[in-house]
Amino acid sequence: MDSLFADSEINRPVREILPGVIHYPSWLSTEQQDFLVKKFFEWGSDSRGIPPHQPEIFGHKMSVRLTSLGWHWADYRYTRQAAEFGGASPLPVPDWMVRLGRAALADCYSENHASQWPRLGKGLTRWANSFTPDIALVNYYAPTAKMGMHQDKEERSDMPVVSLSIGDTAVFRAGNTLTKTAPYTDLLLASGDLLVFGGPSRFMYHGVPKVLPGTAPQDCRLDQGRINITLRETGLKDPQAQR
Ligand SMILES: O=C(O)CCC(=O)C(=O)O
């Protein structure tokens, strides 16, 4: 680096990618990333929770390894217990994570910031104070892992999705709400980046076609691959499976 500021930081302003989709680069501090990596390993090795696993969809194993807090995700639905893991329940969503989710929305959707986003749907700013995520999906991408285009529509709430990335940079594909195909916008999610999608884009198709191995910052505690944590409100009260 031949200047005080890396080009990558200068060229990565906070942007509204699509209506209601805000990309906030380097939102997490290095300390916060370290903390989340530590928690990631704790969650993954805690015998009381859901072990990291590769869910099957339509008979195919996903390449991503998933664990979750709050609810278990399988077969496109949420349950409080995981039948395939002997009825184990996910660990609870900690309070600090709810605060983190609210801080993320406050930084992306509050009145102060929302005025910068001409395409942000009306009324989204109220969400910053009331967001109470009851599920965190914790994905680990090995260097070759990817995630196909899909909609997050198992939730019964129109609250935004808050997404945090740590480790290697990934190509994130933001699509449209109607089809899995183009038009879509590709953006790079680097370690520490926040992405929020809500309002008109809450149900957009999206995916991760690629992780860029070896791109994590040198001081990142994750040796390789990428962690992605999405915080959501399920809107589900019933402890039984929902569809
Ligand atoms: O890894 C990402 O950035 C996206 C994750 C995702 O789409 C999901 O968990 O539904």
The ligand as an SDF file (V2000), in Angstrom:
LIG
                    3D

 10  9  0  0  0  0  0  0  0  0999 V2000
  -23.7560  -15.8520    1.8410 O   0  0  0  0  0  0  0  0  0  0  0  0
  -24.4360  -14.9040    1.5140 C   0  0  0  0  0  0  0  0  0  0  0  0
  -23.9810  -13.7740    1.3530 O   0  0  0  0  0  0  0  0  0  0  0  0
  -25.9070  -15.1110    1.2500 C   0  0  0  0  0  0  0  0  0  0  0  0
  -26.5140  -16.1840    2.1160 C   0  0  0  0  0  0  0  0  0  0  0  0
  -27.9140  -16.4700    1.7210 C   0  0  0  0  0  0  0  0  0  0  0  0
  -28.3500  -16.1440    0.6610 O   0  0  0  0  0  0  0  0  0  0  0  0
  -28.7910  -17.1790    2.6340 C   0  0  0  0  0  0  0  0  0  0  0  0
  -28.3580  -17.6040    3.7250 O   0  0  0  0  0  0  0  0  0  0  0  0
  -29.9840  -17.3260    2.2870 O   0  0  0  0  0  0  0  0  0  0  0  0
  1  2  2  0
  2  3  1  0
  2  4  1  0
  4  5  1  0
  5  6  1  0
  6  7  2  0
  6  8  1  0
  8  9  2  0
  8 10  1  0
M  END
$$$$
